[in-house]
Amino acid sequence: MSDAAVALDAPAIREAGPAAAPADAAAHAAAHATPAWFSILEVIHGGTGWAAAVADLLVVAIAALFAGTAPLTGILLAALVVVGFGVGGVYAPRSPLETQGVLWYLSRVAAPFAVTCAGVLLVVGEARHSHRLLAALVTIGVTLVVLRVATWTAVARARRAGVGLRRTVVVGTGSAVRAVVEGLRRNPEAGLLPVAQLEAKARDGIASLPADLPEQLERWAARDLVLVADGEHDVDLAGCVALCHGLPVDLAVWPPLGQMLLRPGFVSQVAGRPLVTIGNLSGSRPFLVGKRLFDILAATAMLLLLTPLLLLTALAIKLGDRGTVLFRQKRVGYRGTEFTMFKFRTMVPGAEQLVVSLRDRNAADGLLFKIESDPRITRAGRLLRRFSIDELPQLWNVLRGDMSLVGPRPLPVRPDDFGPIDSQRHNVPPGITGYWQVTPGDGLTYRDMVRLDLAYVQGWSLWLDLVLLARTLPSIVRRSRGPIY
């Protein structure tokens, strides 16, 4: 997939519904601006930003008081729940596609709400009024869900009446484009109004985008962009992100990209068709403080528990060839800055100087470097790599703030080696584990890995980190080869 959009002949632009012509699109959008009441309702339902947090705070406090708690206790519980939601990523921005119905909300709040409840009950312990607190927590949970049921009912009804629909341009090839357009028309609850369709040109298995796509998005005053592949051609996702980077437009993709994702929560259904939300093309990705707090607590606990293993590993490496125990290497991290990453040394001294002579044996592509049966690996190193024990010193990188427990894997290259697409993976701190590490097999290409990284950046949540951490150990046990170097 190319890093830039391929110039095409003038694409055929057709109105895909009752929309204004391009020349009048901006005026039409301004004349049909979303009412303030609907915007507030949509924000509360979608759990986005401070407005949703304030609404939750009021609702939780009222529910706690209704359950019989003292006023001060009710306010404290409300504050703890909202802070827990903020730490857990509940209030992150989301597109209308991601917030259809109520099930999405349950999946987002389950982990942070459970952790908050457990923390409250653990502190209270056998206190005299613990049963009242438990009843209050149950009431709070039910009330929050009821609130989202009510807001979704109102939002869906308003959208069916044509209120608050976001102007959307659909780009792709074949009959699949028309199917997606018709699906969005028949399901206004999804929040997208298709106003134009751009034909992409299929070439060598790739559906290349119109070179003037940014201008078309502005002419049609579009807030959303949907890329569609017909099953025979892949959409030029990389070209789209590079071409439209910086525009305040949300991007969604109709498969085959959807087949690459490992978690169904990334996929939204519209008329039975999956649409994968990629996120806003403006380049802004909120980094939540909850991720850092979780990293500090978990990394500290893991270092304490694994201290005997760390000492035994260091002793084995030292006795092996009397060389240094730790391997230090510059890697590219958060926001493209370089940092020193630590690993247990698994290769012979001077292994980095041997890379040039081994370039022709590289079995990976892109910015990856991997050699089958690497002759530089020591006997002890093979065992350490087999069970990923060599990665454990990176827990110190996590405590220092260089890395996270979960995130895109940092690569030993220069920041300038990344293009406009793969550099997006640096919008969150790099991780010890992530989608790469839990994907079965060793057949992922560099492009596949970048896609998984972008999916992680867009869909981060505390629950996702917990799931990937839980899947890491079984993945290590199943794996027959060492990780990519």
C-alpha positions in Angstrom: 0.0 0.0 0.0 1.4 3.3 -1.0 2.1 6.2 1.4 0.3 8.7 -0.8 -2.8 8.8 -2.8 -2.6 8.1 -6.5 -3.9 10.8 -8.7 -7.0 9.7 -10.7 -9.1 11.0 -13.5 -11.9 13.3 -12.3 -14.1 11.0 -10.2 -17.8 10.8 -10.7 -19.5 12.6 -7.8 -23.1 11.8 -7.3 -25.6 12.9 -4.7 -26.3 10.0 -2.4 -29.5 11.3 -0.8 -31.4 14.5 -0.2 -28.3 16.7 0.1 -27.3 20.0 -1.2 -24.9 20.4 -4.2 -21.2 20.8 -3.4 -21.2 24.6 -4.0 -24.1 25.0 -1.5 -22.9 22.4 1.0 -21.3 24.7 3.5 -24.3 27.0 3.5 -26.7 24.1 3.7 -24.8 22.6 6.7 -24.8 26.0 8.5 -28.6 26.4 7.9 -29.2 22.9 9.3 -26.9 23.2 12.3 -27.4 20.6 15.0 -29.7 22.0 17.8 -27.9 22.6 21.1 -30.2 20.3 23.0 -29.4 17.4 20.7 -25.7 18.1 20.9 -25.9 17.9 24.7 -28.0 14.7 24.5 -25.6 13.1 22.1 -22.5 14.0 24.2 -24.1 12.5 27.3 -25.1 9.3 25.5 -21.7 9.0 23.9 -19.8 9.6 27.2 -17.6 12.3 25.6 -15.8 14.9 27.7 -16.7 17.0 30.7 -20.4 17.3 29.8 -20.9 13.5 30.1 -18.8 13.5 33.3 -20.9 16.2 34.9 -24.1 14.3 33.9 -22.8 11.1 35.4 -21.7 12.9 38.6 -25.2 14.3 39.1 -27.0 11.0 38.3 -24.7 8.9 40.5 -25.0 11.3 43.4 -28.8 11.3 43.2 -28.8 7.4 42.9 -26.6 7.1 45.9 -28.8 9.4 48.0 -31.9 7.5 46.8 -30.3 4.3 48.0 -30.1 5.7 51.5 -26.5 6.9 51.9 -25.6 10.0 53.8 -25.2 13.1 51.6 -21.4 13.4 52.0 -21.1 9.6 51.3 -23.2 9.9 48.2 -21.2 12.8 46.8 -17.9 11.0 47.6 -19.2 7.9 45.8 -20.2 9.9 42.8 -16.8 11.5 42.6 -15.0 8.1 42.9 -17.2 6.6 40.1 -16.6 9.6 37.8 -12.8 9.6 38.5 -12.7 5.8 37.9 -14.5 6.3 34.6 -12.1 9.0 33.6 -9.1 6.8 34.5 -10.7 3.9 32.5 -11.2 5.9 29.3 -15.0 6.1 29.5 -15.0 9.8 28.5 -12.8 9.4 25.4 -14.2 10.8 22.0 -16.2 8.4 19.9 -18.0 8.6 16.6 -21.8 8.0 16.3 -21.1 4.6 14.7 -19.5 3.5 18.0 -22.3 4.6 20.3 -25.3 2.9 18.7 -27.6 1.3 21.3 -26.4 0.6 24.9 -24.2 -2.5 24.7 -21.2 -0.4 23.8 -21.6 1.5 27.1 -21.7 -1.7 29.1 -18.5 -2.9 27.6 -16.8 0.4 28.3 -17.8 0.9 31.9 -17.7 -2.7 33.1 -14.0 -2.8 34.0 -13.7 0.7 35.6 -17.0 0.4 37.5 -16.0 -3.1 38.8 -12.6 -1.8 40.0 -14.2 1.2 41.6 -16.8 -0.9 43.4 -14.1 -3.4 44.6 -12.0 -0.5 45.9 -14.8 1.1 47.8 -15.9 -2.2 49.4 -12.3 -3.2 50.2 -11.8 0.1 52.1 -15.1 -0.2 53.9 -14.5 -3.9 54.8 -16.7 -5.1 57.6 -18.0 -1.6 58.5 -21.4 -1.4 59.9 -23.0 0.3 56.8 -21.2 -1.8 54.2 -24.5 -3.4 53.1 -25.9 0.0 52.4 -22.9 1.0 50.3 -23.3 -2.3 48.3 -26.9 -1.4 47.7 -25.9 2.1 46.7 -23.3 0.8 44.2 -25.9 -1.6 42.6 -28.4 1.3 42.4 -25.7 3.5 40.8 -24.9 0.9 38.1 -28.5 0.3 37.2 -29.2 4.1 37.1 -26.3 4.7 34.7 -27.5 2.1 32.3 -31.1 3.4 32.5 -29.7 6.9 31.7 -28.1 5.5 28.5 -31.3 3.7 27.5 -33.2 6.9 27.8 -30.6 9.0 25.9 -30.3 6.4 23.2 -34.1 6.3 22.8 -34.2 10.1 22.4 -31.1 10.2 20.1 -32.4 7.5 17.8 -35.8 9.1 17.5 -34.3 12.5 16.7 -32.0 11.0 14.1 -34.9 9.2 12.4 -36.5 12.7 12.1 -33.4 14.0 10.4 -31.9 15.8 13.4 -28.2 15.8 14.1 -27.1 13.7 11.1 -23.5 14.2 10.1 -22.7 14.8 6.4 -20.7 11.8 5.1 -18.8 11.1 1.9 -18.5 7.5 0.8 -15.5 6.5 -1.3 -14.8 3.1 -2.9 -15.3 0.7 -5.8 -18.0 -1.6 -7.1 -21.5 -2.3 -5.9 -20.4 -2.3 -2.3 -20.4 1.5 -2.3 -24.0 1.7 -3.2 -24.9 -1.0 -0.6 -23.2 1.0 2.1 -24.9 4.2 1.0 -28.3 2.6 1.0 -27.5 1.0 4.4 -26.8 4.4 5.9 -29.9 5.9 4.4 -32.1 3.1 5.8 -30.5 3.4 9.2 -30.3 7.1 10.2 -29.8 5.9 13.8 -26.1 5.4 12.9 -25.9 9.2 12.7 -24.4 9.4 9.2 -26.0 11.1 6.2 -24.3 10.1 2.9 -24.3 13.2 0.8 -21.8 12.2 -1.9 -20.1 9.2 -3.5 -16.6 9.3 -4.9 -15.4 6.5 -7.2 -12.0 5.1 -6.5 -10.0 3.5 -9.2 -9.0 -0.2 -8.7 -5.4 -0.8 -9.6 -3.2 -3.9 -8.7 -5.6 -5.0 -6.0 -5.7 -1.5 -4.3 -8.7 0.9 -4.5 -6.7 4.2 -5.0 -8.4 7.4 -3.7 -9.1 10.6 -5.7 -6.2 13.0 -5.4 -8.7 15.8 -4.6 -10.3 14.0 -1.7 -9.5 16.7 0.9 -11.0 19.3 -1.4 -14.1 17.2 -1.9 -14.6 16.7 1.8 -14.4 20.5 2.4 -16.8 21.2 -0.6 -19.4 18.8 0.8 -18.8 20.1 4.4 -18.4 16.4 5.4 -17.7 15.4 9.0 -17.3 11.7 8.2 -15.6 9.6 5.5 -16.4 6.0 4.8 -13.9 3.9 2.7 -15.4 0.9 1.0 -13.7 -2.1 -0.6 -15.6 -4.5 -2.9 -14.0 -7.7 -1.6 -11.5 -8.0 -4.5 -9.6 -4.8 -3.7 -8.2 -3.4 -0.5 -8.8 0.2 0.4 -5.9 2.6 0.4 -6.1 3.3 4.1 -2.5 4.5 4.3 -3.1 6.9 1.4 -6.2 8.2 2.9 -4.6 9.0 6.3 -1.7 10.7 4.5 -3.9 12.6 2.2 -6.4 13.9 4.7 -4.2 14.2 7.8 -5.2 17.3 9.8 -8.8 17.4 8.6 -11.5 17.3 11.3 -13.1 14.3 9.7 -13.9 10.9 11.3 -12.9 7.8 9.2 -14.6 4.5 9.0 -13.7 1.5 6.8 -15.9 -1.3 5.3 -13.9 -4.7 5.3 -11.6 -6.3 4.4 -9.8 -4.2 7.0 -12.4 -5.5 9.5 -11.0 -8.9 9.1 -7.7 -7.7 10.6 -9.1 -6.6 13.9 -9.0 -9.0 16.9 -11.7 -7.5 19.0 -15.3 -7.3 17.9 -15.8 -4.0 19.8 -14.0 -2.1 17.1 -16.7 -3.1 14.6 -20.0 -1.2 14.3 -23.0 -2.7 12.5 -25.0 -0.7 10.0 -27.8 -2.7 8.3 -25.9 -5.9 9.1 -22.7 -4.6 7.5 -19.6 -4.1 9.6 -18.0 -0.6 9.6 -14.7 -0.3 11.4 -14.2 3.1 13.1 -10.6 4.3 12.7 -11.0 7.7 14.3 -10.5 11.4 13.6 -8.0 12.3 10.9 -7.0 15.6 12.6 -4.2 13.7 14.3 -5.4 14.3 17.9 -5.4 11.3 20.2 -6.1 11.9 23.8 -3.7 10.1 26.1 -5.5 9.3 29.3 -3.8 9.6 32.7 -5.5 6.3 33.8 -3.2 4.3 31.5 -0.1 5.8 33.3 -1.6 5.2 36.8 -2.4 1.6 35.9 1.2 1.1 34.4 2.9 2.3 37.6 0.8 0.1 39.9 1.0 -3.0 37.8 4.7 -2.6 36.9 5.7 -2.1 40.6 3.8 -5.2 41.6 5.3 -7.3 38.8 8.9 -6.2 39.6 8.4 -7.2 43.3 6.9 -10.6 42.4 9.5 -11.3 39.7 12.6 -10.3 41.6 13.8 -13.9 42.1 13.5 -14.6 38.4 15.3 -11.4 37.5 18.2 -12.3 39.7 18.5 -15.8 38.4 18.4 -14.6 34.8 21.1 -12.0 35.4 23.3 -14.7 37.1 22.8 -17.1 34.1 23.7 -14.5 31.6 26.8 -13.5 33.6 28.0 -17.1 34.0 27.4 -17.8 30.3 30.1 -15.6 28.7 31.1 -13.1 31.4 29.5 -10.3 29.3 27.1 -7.5 30.3 23.8 -8.6 31.7 21.6 -5.8 30.2 21.3 -4.8 26.6 20.6 -1.1 25.9 19.3 0.2 22.6 17.8 3.4 21.3 14.1 3.0 20.3 11.4 5.4 19.0 8.7 6.1 21.6 5.9 8.4 22.5 5.5 11.3 20.1 8.5 10.2 18.1 11.1 10.8 20.9 14.0 8.4 21.4 14.6 6.6 24.6 17.0 3.8 25.9 15.2 0.5 26.1 16.5 -2.3 28.4 16.5 -6.0 27.8 18.3 -9.0 29.1 21.2 -9.6 26.7 20.4 -12.7 24.5 23.1 -12.2 21.8 26.8 -12.3 21.6 28.7 -9.1 22.4 28.9 -6.8 19.4 25.7 -8.3 17.8 24.6 -4.9 16.5 27.7 -4.5 14.4 26.9 -7.8 12.6 23.6 -6.6 11.3 25.0 -5.3 8.1 26.5 -8.6 7.1 23.2 -10.3 7.8 20.8 -7.9 5.9 20.4 -10.4 3.1 18.9 -12.9 5.5 16.2 -10.6 6.7 12.9 -12.5 6.7 10.7 -9.4 7.5 9.6 -6.4 5.6 9.2 -2.7 6.2 11.1 -1.4 9.2 11.3 -4.9 10.8 14.4 -7.0 11.0 14.2 -10.8 11.7 16.4 -13.7 11.0 15.5 -17.3 11.2 18.0 -19.2 13.4 19.9 -16.1 14.2 23.5 -17.1 14.7 24.1 -14.2 17.1 21.8 -15.6 19.8 23.4 -17.3 22.8 22.4 -20.6 24.2 20.8 -19.0 27.3 19.4 -16.3 25.0 17.3 -18.8 23.1 15.6 -19.9 26.3 15.0 -16.3 27.4 13.5 -15.3 24.0 11.4 -18.5 23.9 9.5 -17.3 27.0 10.0 -13.5 26.5 12.0 -13.3 29.8 14.4 -11.0 28.1 11.7 -8.3 27.9 11.2 -8.1 31.7 13.7 -5.3 32.3 11.4 -3.1 30.3 9.2 -3.0 33.5 11.8 -0.4 34.6 11.2 1.5 31.3 7.5 1.5 32.3 8.2 3.0 35.7 10.4 5.6 34.2 7.6 6.6 31.8 9.4 5.6 28.6 7.0 2.7 27.9 3.6 1.3 28.9 2.7 -2.3 29.7 0.6 -2.4 26.5 1.1 -0.5 23.3 2.8 -0.6 19.9 6.2 -2.2 20.0 9.1 0.4 19.8 11.4 -0.2 16.9 15.2 0.3 16.8 15.2 2.8 13.9 15.3 6.6 13.6 12.2 8.8 14.0 12.6 10.1 10.5 12.3 6.5 9.1 8.6 6.5 9.8 6.1 7.9 7.3 2.8 9.8 7.9 0.9 6.6 8.6 3.1 4.4 10.8 4.2 7.5 12.8 0.6 7.6 14.1 1.5 4.6 16.3 3.5 7.0 18.4 0.4 8.8 19.6 0.5 6.5 22.7 3.5 5.2 24.6 5.1 2.0 23.2 4.4 -1.2 25.1 6.0 -4.4 26.2 3.1 -6.4 24.8 0.2 -5.6 22.4 -1.7 -6.9 19.4 1.5 -8.1 17.7 2.4 -10.3 20.6 -1.0 -12.0 20.9 -1.6 -12.6 17.2 -1.2 -16.3 16.3 1.6 -17.2 14.0 4.6 -15.3 12.6 3.1 -14.3 9.3 2.2 -10.6 10.0 3.7 -8.1 7.5 4.8 -4.7 8.5 1.6 -3.2 7.0 -0.5 -5.6 9.1 1.3 -4.6 12.2 0.8 -0.9 11.5 -2.9 -1.5 11.1 -3.1 -3.3 14.4 -1.2 -0.5 16.1 -3.6 2.1 14.7 -6.5 0.0 15.9 -5.0 0.0 19.4 -4.3 3.7 19.4 -7.9 4.5 18.4 -9.6 1.9 20.6 -7.6 2.1 23.8 -9.4 1.4 27.0 -8.4 0.0 30.4 -10.4 -3.1 29.6 -8.5 -3.6 26.3 -5.1 -3.4 28.2 -6.3 -6.0 30.7 -7.5 -8.3 27.9 -4.2 -8.1 26.0 -2.2 -8.6 29.2 -4.3 -11.7 29.9 -3.8 -13.1 26.4 0.0 -12.5 26.5 1.0 -15.4 28.7 -1.0 -18.0 26.8 0.4 -16.6 23.5 4.0 -17.0 24.9 3.3 -20.6 25.8 1.9 -21.4 22.4 4.6 -19.6 20.5 7.3 -21.8 18.9 9.7 -19.0 17.9 11.1 -16.0 19.5 9.7 -12.5 19.1 10.7 -10.2 16.3 14.1 -8.6 17.1 
